[in-house]
Amino acid sequence: MLFDSLRVYAIAVDEKHKDLMVPHRRPRADLKAAAVMREHGLWLNRDKRVVGDIPGVSIGDVFFFRMELCVIGLHGQPQAGLIMDVIVYTGHGGQDKNNKQVVHQKLECGNLALERSMNYGIEDRKSGGNGQCNYEVAASLRTRPLDARPRGYVTLDLSSKKENFPIFFYNDVDKDHDPLYYEYLTNTVFPPYVYHCGSTSGCDCVGGCVDDCFCAKKNGGEFPYNLQGILVRGKPLIFECGPHCRCPPSCRNRVAQKGVRNRFEVFRSTETGWGEVLGLDPGWFFYLREWGNLSEVFCDYKCPEEPSTPPLDFAMDVSRMRNVACYMSHSSSPNVLVQLVLYDHNNVSFPHLMLFAMENIPPMRELSLDYGVADEYMGKLAICN
């Protein structure tokens, strides 16, 4: 999480100084994040004598940047495919510039390390990327979706086309189709008086919000999102541009109101009742990312002052209507958090409860929240769910 926090921070800094950057040069926020962590001694498992398993890393874990492998000690060199003590094998030597094998590989460098590991019985670790889905499988999914997918799918869109992407519903445990019996809700239904409270002010940014506009000041002087729509820093309450603002729908400060940005799947679980995972498309992230704690890196870092929010005094009724967020399970180490957001009205007592990812979440990883209640109540919540 710290690596991602620094990477997102580096992206935000690059956006502020993009006029000073070298043209046509790709910014590498991942390299900057790794460099900062290395300078402060935050790289893990740096002893070259470490062989076998890496603590906290399991087979099947997904990483989106090679530098992540270096930071946690899963790989030793930022560019080379092999190191001499711990092997990450990707092939070495004997190919021309067109990747055609023209000569035999030689027993040297990485290949020699692999042979020596085999000779001495040392376990090797292998990490590799996966390519794109081939056209035949993709075509089959489009023409015969129910036949091409595993058995157990009750419906391929729980939202009935109300969301931007279909919500899959999977149950191979029992015959419970309970989620189908609720009206799917894409927006919170507030009491009518909520929309008549609060100010009716907004920004005058016709082409899109700028750094010193009215909405930026409402958020403590800076926007919560970067230009890619990623949550740079969590806040007690985020003020997005609303109906009284003149900026277009593409404004950088209109993120949560755009709805679901990823594919989700609700599934039946024998442990938590219902659960939810990301869909099948590799590389998608769930909504956005939240900042981690950077005090480990920047000792003099001070969090900016944020607008205060009054204590909430209402409950959300999901007895008749609900959406995909209702089926997230509880975890004491969650990967999703709740962020309060205002956008369609200015009544701070009735914010929207939006969900943001706390880290990179690979496809088919279960999404979880910390319900914020004592452990003795968790069994009852699971039964109710």
N, C-alpha and C positions, 0 to 999 in steps of 0.2 A: 504493500500500500504506500510506503514511503517513496519507493521508486516512482510510482505513478504520480504521486503528489508533486514531486520535483519535476517530473516530465511535463505535467500540465502547467505548472508554474513557469517553466522555461518557454512553453508555447505562448503563454500570455505575455511574457516579457518580449518575445520576438515580435508579437503582433503590435505592441506599443512602439517598437523601434524598427518597424519594417522598412521605413524610408531610408534607414542607415545601413540596411543589409546589402550584401553583395548581390547584384542581379543574377537570376538564374541559378542561384546556389540554394540547394535544398537544406532547410534548417533541420538539424538533427537533435531534437530535444532529448531523445533517449541517451545520446552520448553525453550531453551536458549533465543530465541527472546522474548518470553513472560516475562521471568525473567528480561531481560534488560529493557523492557518497564515498568515493575512494579517498578523497582529500581528508575526510573526517573519520576515516577508519571504520566505515560501516559496511564494507564488503565482508561476506561470510565465507567460512570454510576455505581460507586461503592457504592452508598447509598442504603442500604438494603430496604429503604422505597419506592424505585422505583418500581412501578407496572404498568402493561399494556404495551403499546408500548414502544419500544426503539428507540430513534431518529435515523433516517438514516437506519433502518432495516425494510424491508418489508416482508410480507408473501411470501414464495417461494424463498427467498435468500438462496444461497448455500455456505456452509463453508466446508473447507477441513480438518480442525484440530479443535479438541475440545478446544484447548487453544485460538483459535480465538474467540470462544463464551465467554470465560472468559475475554478476553482483552476488548471487547466492552460492557460487562455487560449483555450479553444475558444469561449467565449461571454463577453460582457462585463458583462451586467446580470443580477442574481439573479431579477428578476421580468419585465421587459419582454422581448418576443419579438424585438425588433430593436435593433441598435446602429448607429451611423451610419458606422462605418469598416469593420467586419467584420460581414457579414450572417449571421444565423441566422434564416431566413425561416419564420414560422409564420402569416402573414396579419395584416392590420392594418386595422381600421376598417370602417364601413358595416354593422355587424350590431347587432341589438337584443339584449336580455337572453336571448332564446331562440335565439340564434345564427342568426337569420334575416337574410338580406341585404336591407336595407330601402332603402339609398341606395348610390350609387356610391362606391367608395373614392376618396380624394383624394390627389393627389401631394404628400404632406407626410410629415414624420417618417420612419418606416421605409420607407414606399413610395418616398419621394424618394431615400433612400439606395440602395435597390435600383436605381432608374432611373439614378442617377449612376454606380453601379458598372458597369452595362451600357454606359453611354455611354463610360466611360473604359477598358473592357476589363479591369476588375478581377475576379478570380475570387471567387465567393461560396461560402461553406460552408453546408451545410444539415444540421441535425440535427433529428430528430423522433422522437416516440414511435410505438409500434405498438399497435393495439387488440387486443381479444380475438378468438380464433378464432371464426368464425361457426358457427351451429348446424348448418348443412348438412354442413360438413366434419367437425365433431366427431361427428355422428351416423354419418357414413360410416366414420370410424375405428373406432367401436364395433361396427358391424354387419359390416363387411368389412375387417378390419384388414390382411390381407395384400394385398388388392386396392388399398386406398387408399394404401399406402405404396410407395415406389420399389422396383423390383426389386433383389434382392441380399440381402434379409433371409433368413438361414438359419433362425432361430427368433426368436420374440418374447419368449422368457424362457429365458435360459441357465441360470438358477438352478432351474428347474422348481418355481416357486412357493415356494422356500425363503426368499427375501428379501421384504421388505415391499413392494417395487416390482419389476416385471419388468425383467430385464436383456436388452436387445436384442443380437442377434449379426448383424453385417452383413459380407458379403464379396462384392465385385464384382470382385476382382482375380484369384482363382484358385479351385480346388475344395478348398482346405484347410479342413476342418471340425474341426481339432484340438481346440478348446475343448470340443466336445461329448463327447469321449472321456474327460474327467476327471470324477470325482465332485465335485459342487459342495459346497463346505464353507463354512458360515456362521460357525462358531466354531473357534478354535484347539484342536487336540487335544494336550494336554500329557501327559507321563508321569504315571502315577497318584500317584507319590510327591510331585509338586508340590503337590497339594492338602492334604498332611499336614504341610507345612512352614509356618513363619510363625505369627503370632499369630491368635487367633480372636476378637479384639475388634471391636466395631462401635458405632455411635451408637445412642442411645435416642430419636431424634426420630420420634415416632409420626406426626405430621402432615406431616413433611417437614423437611429439615435447616435449621437456623438458623445465623446467622453465627458463633456461638461454640461450635458442637458439636464432638464428637470428630473427625469426618471433616474439618472445616475446619482444625483444628489439625494434622492429619496432612499437609495440603497447604500448610503454612507459614503458617496463620492466615487464609487466605481461599480461597474456592472458585474453581476454575479457570474455571467457566462462569457466565454471567449467567442471568437468569430465562428467557430465550428459548432457552437451550441453546447459546449461542455461546461458543466458547473465547476468553476475555478475554486470557489470558496463557499462553504456552507454559511448561512446566515440565520439569525433567529426568525426573520421574515423577509422574503424576497418580494419586491414590488415590480411586477412586470408591466409593460405597457398595456393599457386597456382601451376601452371604447372611447375615452375622452382624449386619447393621444392621436396625433396626425401621422405617425409613422406607419409604413406599410406592413403587411403580414410577414414579410421577410426580415423584419427588424431583428437584430441580435438579441433584443430583450424580450422576445416573444418565443419562448421555448416550451414551457410546460403546457401552454394552452394549445399546442399543435397536436396533442394526443400521442398515442402509442407510436413509437418509432422502430419497433422490433417485432419479431415473431415470437409468440409465447405458446406454451402448451400446459394446460391444466391436466393433472393426472391423479388417479386414485392411489393412495398409499396405505399400506398396512400399519405404518408407524405414526403418521400424522393426520390421517383421514384424507385430506387433500393436499396436494403440493403443486408447485409450478416451476417450470424450467424454461430456459431460452429455447427458441426453435432450432431448426436444422441447418440454418445458413451459417457457415463458418465466418468468423470475423465480425459478426454483429455484436454490439454492446447493448446492455440494457439501459435505455435512457441516457444517463450522464454519469459523470464521476464526481466524487466529493473530495475535497482536500484532506490530506492526512495531517499529522502533527509534525510541523517542520522545526519545532524547537530543538530536536535532536541535532539538526544541521546548523541552523542559524541561531546561535545562543542569544543574540540581541533582538530576535524577531518579536514584534509586538502585533497582536491582532488588532485590526482597525476597529474603531468604534462603530457599532451597528445600531440602527433604530430598535428601540425596545418594543416588545409585543405583550399585550395583556394576557393573563392566564386564560386558557380556553375553558369554557363552561358549557359544553354541548356534547351530544353523542351522535354517532352516525348510525342510522337505521338501515340495516341490510336484510330485513325480514322479507321484503318483496322485490327489491331491486338491488343489483350488485354488479360488479365488473371483475376483471381478471385479478385485480389487486386483492380481492377478498380471499383468495386461495393460497396466499403465501404462508408458509409454516414458520414457527418460532425457532429461534436459535440464539444461544448465548454468545455466539460469535457470528453475527449476521454479515451478509454481503450487500444488504440493501438498507437504506435509511429513509426516514420521513422528513421532508422539507416543507415548511409552511410557505405558501405562495398566494399572492393576490394578483388578479388580472382582470376579472370581469366586474368587479366592484371595489370600493375602497373602505369597506367595513372591516377593520382589523380584528374584530371579534369572531369573524367567520372566514378564516382562510381556507384555501384548498390544501389538502394533505397530499402532496406529490411524492412519488417514490424515485429515488436516485440510487444508482449503484455506487458502492464504496470502493470498488476495485474492478479490474478487468475480469469479466465473467465469461468464460468460454461457453460455447453451445452445449446444451444438455446438462448444465450444472444447475442444481436446484437453488431457487431464490429463497432467501429467508430474512425475516425481520426479528428484531428484539421487541417483543410485545411490551416490555417495561413493567411486568408484573412479577410478583414473587413466584418462586419455583413451585410452591404447593398448589397454585392455581393452574399450572400448565396442563395437567391432565384433563381438567374440566374444559379448558379452551380447545384442546385437541378433539375432545368428544363433540363439542358444539360445532367445530369446523367440519 
